[in-house]
């Protein structure tokens, strides 16, 4: 007996029991009998000679194996399967939507009398190898794997011998799933439709189960799923590339991308030329969507950012420019530093509503505003899973939280112990815009105040009030247009930023630069933002002094001095201690630390606090009142500052410390011009200058004039009233 396909004579010993089934799409081999002598023993050489095989193929008593047939090409594409079905006369007609009516390969009578009884559909993102279904009960358990084996496009041994975990990985790779990892070493999967999920996330596990069910009509076992996860993680970490996975906002090659959060994973690309909506599969960045993220509306072209002003409670142009600048800078600045927006006002001033409006444009979430975190770890997790950190109804910030918010706004990292590990750390690094609201400013430490934009919201009148339902309905109707206006403002900032030159860059200069570049979109006079920002920084300095007992004591101590020098111990004895002052230093070291913290705010108010290099007399502190001589020459030009007396609200007025050095470069808005015209006629107290305007707005305008060197105030009358008058320069 011999087989034409066999070239190695050693295989002839197993010919009688050989497999006669079709192999690799070929017909079964035909055998012919030469001779048979059961009593004789044949050597390999005798068999070669008897059968007429090539003697050169024999090495000793063995004939080397010839070339094996090439393995079949594994092609699961729709056209390849359809072509094979047509060759076998099993294809009937196309049903549309990539589905095809076929004849049941195992029993033709299942479908010959019933059109659509058996269906094959081509591969897609959810079905990497395609799908197969026969309506007859006898074949209901068969799937696409059985069909590929029948068509000899996959072997039975390969289909049945592989573990379920291996089959899951092959299905994902065949379906176009891309594996990669982020800089922190977490593995991700990018799906063909644009979705990006962490491998260990619930949405991706659900997707895995769906893929295996659609392909094999079976569920993934728990151990098989874990094995598949480990294999996928290994591929993503070692074979995949490293990529950033941002939340909501990304920056790539000079463009800003905003994740719309819709089911199709679309995003908005903003450049200096404008903005457009990019489909999910075409995105060059890969967004991550944490739990609780909500979708943004599709922007409606033609909208204006100024339309947002109708839905937030801001008192004047300066406050509106600060709020609008915050929203634009949140998108434009790639890694910060971001400002911290502080909204404050009495009950009924729409603080929470205004905060929710901003959050709905920047990063809508199920829980947009939250309570303060109780630990650094909770804050870090919130920053990792949100683009905007919003905290509602804040009354007090602990020192550790104040410092942590400063690090969040500038992009510093956090390290906490990895759960269930003894020596491992979990690293969180993020720069996020922060929003705080409360009745009073919760920012009292100097470093946080320098980063905070405080906007005072006026109380709503009875005529201005709306039901929450009506207010939300109006805002939801306007939100697509407002979002389009915000995107136009972002494009304007990208276009103009390189041409902005600030003569005296303030703290958070990047934020100021972006806001000035986009100011045209705010619908306010040129220079309004810088004027409002200067006033906000000045008010922040006064707030810091009011909250710091040491700073207040320095002001009182230096009110009649131009210079003082002494050690930290001497300053602890010399400075007047307020009654029941919380936070008063108890040692020289604590006094030195608090003087160093208060120095920036005191400098804004005209008092220089410095610590020269160590000398033979030791390390000394110097207090210098730079405006003391000027006050003695012009005693009527005085300014008052409130100094706290412990926990008591009965604060006292101190004079004659003058605030910051006048800055003639400060631009003035419309309200400033109107007030200045009145002061040129005659001095007046604040209540005489209101005339229908908000008191806070008038006070802010007066501070603008003061910094421009055009107005000053003094205590006059009985009882003393703060009265404002124009300077000679203004006249």
PETA-V310889 format. One record per pair of residues at least 12 apart in sequence whose ideal C-beta (glycine too) atoms are under 7 Angstrom apart, sorted by the first residue. I is the first residue (numbers start at 0). GAP is how many residues later the second one is. Records with the same first field share a line. If there is no record, write none. Layout:
I: GAP + GAP
This chain:
0: 14 + 30 + 31 + 32 + 33
1: 30 + 32 + 49
2: 12 + 26 + 28
3: 25
4: 24
6: 50 + 58 + 59
7: 55 + 56 + 57 + 58
8: 35 + 38 + 39 + 44 + 54
9: 34 + 52 + 53
11: 35
14: 16
23: 45 + 48 + 128
24: 47 + 127
33: 16 + 17
42: 18
43: 14 + 17 + 18 + 19
44: 13 + 16
47: 15
71: 80
73: 79 + 80
74: 78
75: 47 + 53 + 54 + 72 + 77 + 98
76: 46
77: 20 + 44 + 45 + 52
80: 39 + 49 + 70 + 72
81: 18
83: 67 + 69
84: 17
89: 12 + 13 + 15
94: 21 + 24
97: 23 + 24 + 26
98: 20 + 22
99: 19 + 20
100: 14 + 15 + 18
101: 16 + 17 + 18
102: 15
103: 14 + 30 + 32 + 35
104: 42 + 45
105: 33
106: 31
109: 24 + 26 + 29
116: 17 + 18 + 19
117: 16 + 17
118: 14
119: 12 + 27
124: 50 + 51 + 66 + 67 + 68
125: 84 + 85 + 88
126: 87 + 88
127: 43 + 46 + 47 + 83
128: 15 + 42 + 45 + 86
129: 14
130: 13 + 83
131: 12 + 15
142: 72 + 73 + 74
143: 71
144: 14 + 70 + 71
162: 61
163: 56 + 57 + 60
164: 59 + 62 + 63 + 66
167: 40 + 44 + 52 + 60
168: 59 + 62 + 63
170: 40 + 41 + 44
171: 39
174: 17 + 36
175: 16
176: 12 + 14
177: 12
178: 53 + 56 + 57 + 61
179: 56 + 60 + 61 + 63
180: 55 + 56 + 59 + 61
181: 60 + 61 + 62 + 63
182: 59
183: 243
184: 52
185: 12
186: 12 + 45 + 46 + 49 + 50
187: 48 + 57
188: 15
189: 96
191: 89
192: 72 + 87 + 88
193: 71 + 86 + 87 + 89
194: 70
195: 49 + 90 + 91 + 92
198: 30 + 33 + 34 + 37
199: 29
204: 20
207: 12 + 17 + 20
242: 43
244: 41 + 43
245: 39 + 41 + 42
246: 41 + 43 + 138 + 139 + 140
247: 115 + 139
248: 82 + 138
249: 35 + 37
250: 83
251: 32 + 33
253: 17
254: 14 + 15 + 16
255: 14 + 75 + 76 + 234
256: 12 + 28
257: 12 + 73
258: 28
259: 35 + 36
260: 28 + 32 + 33 + 34 + 35
261: 33
263: 15 + 16
264: 15
265: 12 + 13 + 14
266: 16 + 20
267: 31 + 219
269: 217 + 220 + 221
270: 220 + 223
271: 219 + 222 + 223
273: 217
274: 212 + 216
289: 95
291: 73 + 74 + 75
292: 72
293: 70 + 71 + 72
295: 68 + 187
296: 182 + 183 + 186
297: 182
298: 181 + 184 + 185 + 188
299: 180 + 181 + 184
300: 183
301: 179 + 182
302: 177 + 178 + 179 + 181 + 182
303: 181
304: 19 + 177 + 180 + 181 + 184 + 216 + 217
305: 216 + 217
306: 171 + 174 + 175 + 178
307: 49 + 174
310: 46 + 163 + 164 + 167
311: 42 + 45
312: 36 + 37 + 41 + 144 + 145 + 147
313: 141 + 143
314: 141 + 143 + 379 + 381 + 382
315: 355 + 378 + 381 + 384
316: 207 + 211 + 352
317: 210 + 213 + 214 + 217 + 351 + 382
318: 136 + 213
319: 202 + 204
320: 198 + 201 + 203 + 207 + 208 + 211
321: 131 + 133 + 207 + 210 + 211 + 214
322: 132
323: 198
324: 190 + 204
325: 13 + 15 + 127
326: 31 + 34 + 35 + 159
327: 161 + 162 + 165 + 186 + 187 + 190
328: 182 + 185 + 186
329: 32 + 103
330: 159
331: 158 + 161 + 162 + 182
332: 177 + 181
334: 76 + 96
335: 73 + 74 + 75 + 95
336: 72 + 73 + 74 + 94 + 171 + 173
337: 71 + 93 + 94 + 95
338: 70 + 112 + 114 + 169 + 172
339: 65 + 69 + 94 + 96 + 111 + 112
340: 94 + 112
341: 94 + 99 + 101 + 110 + 111 + 112 + 113
342: 12 + 94 + 112 + 114
343: 93 + 94 + 95 + 96 + 97 + 110 + 112 + 113
344: 111 + 112 + 113 + 114
345: 93 + 113
347: 111 + 112
348: 108 + 109 + 110 + 111
349: 107 + 110
350: 86 + 106
351: 17 + 40 + 85
352: 118
353: 103
354: 14 + 35 + 37 + 80 + 82
355: 12 + 13
356: 118
357: 77
358: 29 + 31
359: 119
360: 121 + 122 + 125
361: 25 + 26
362: 23 + 24 + 25
364: 21
367: 22
368: 21 + 22 + 23
369: 20 + 21 + 22
370: 20
371: 19 + 22 + 29
375: 28 + 38 + 40
376: 39
378: 25
379: 34 + 36 + 48
382: 25 + 45 + 47 + 49
383: 44 + 46
386: 45
387: 44 + 45 + 47
388: 19 + 43 + 45
389: 45
390: 45
391: 45
392: 44 + 45
393: 42 + 43 + 44 + 48
394: 43 + 47
395: 46
396: 45 + 46
398: 46
401: 43 + 46
404: 29 + 43
405: 41 + 42 + 45
407: 24 + 26
408: 22 + 25 + 42
409: 21
410: 19 + 20
412: 14 + 15 + 16
413: 14
414: 12
440: 13 + 102
443: 99 + 100 + 103
445: 98 + 151 + 152 + 154 + 155
448: 91 + 94 + 95
449: 57 + 150
450: 57
451: 88
452: 83
453: 82 + 85 + 86
455: 240
457: 236 + 238
484: 36
487: 33
488: 29 + 32
491: 25 + 26 + 28 + 29
492: 21 + 24 + 25
495: 21
496: 16 + 17 + 20
499: 13 + 16 + 17
502: 162
505: 27 + 31
511: 21
514: 14
515: 13 + 14
524: 144 + 145
525: 141
526: 140
527: 141
529: 137
530: 135 + 136 + 137 + 138 + 173
533: 132 + 173
534: 165 + 168 + 169
537: 66 + 121 + 122 + 165
540: 60 + 63 + 64
541: 99
543: 57
544: 56 + 60 + 96
545: 96 + 98
546: 97
547: 50
548: 29 + 32 + 34 + 35 + 95
549: 35 + 44 + 45 + 48
550: 47 + 50 + 51
551: 26 + 91 + 92
552: 22 + 23 + 24 + 25
553: 21 + 44 + 48 + 53 + 55 + 69
554: 52 + 86 + 88 + 99 + 102
555: 20 + 87 + 98
556: 17 + 18 + 19
557: 49 + 65 + 67
558: 95 + 97 + 98
560: 64 + 67
561: 63 + 66 + 67
562: 61
563: 59
564: 55 + 57
565: 54 + 55
566: 51 + 52 + 53 + 54
567: 20 + 23 + 24 + 53
568: 19
570: 20 + 24 + 50
571: 13 + 16 + 19
577: 66 + 67 + 68
578: 66 + 67
579: 66 + 67
580: 65
581: 64 + 65
594: 14 + 26
603: 56
604: 52 + 54
605: 19 + 20 + 21 + 51 + 52 + 53 + 54
606: 16 + 18
607: 16 + 18
608: 14
609: 12
626: 31
630: 25 + 27
635: 78
636: 21 + 75 + 77
637: 17 + 18 + 76 + 77
638: 18 + 19 + 20 + 74
639: 13 + 14 + 15 + 75 + 82
640: 13 + 16
654: 60
658: 47
659: 47
661: 45 + 46 + 47
662: 44 + 45
663: 44 + 45
665: 38 + 41 + 42
667: 36 + 40
670: 22 + 26 + 30
671: 29 + 32 + 33
674: 14 + 23 + 26 + 27 + 30
675: 29 + 34 + 35 + 50 + 54
678: 32 + 45 + 46 + 47
679: 46 + 50 + 51
682: 40 + 41 + 42
683: 39 + 40
684: 36 + 37 + 38
685: 12 + 13 + 36
701: 22
708: 18 + 20
709: 16 + 17 + 19 + 20
710: 13 + 14 + 15 + 16 + 19
711: 13 + 15
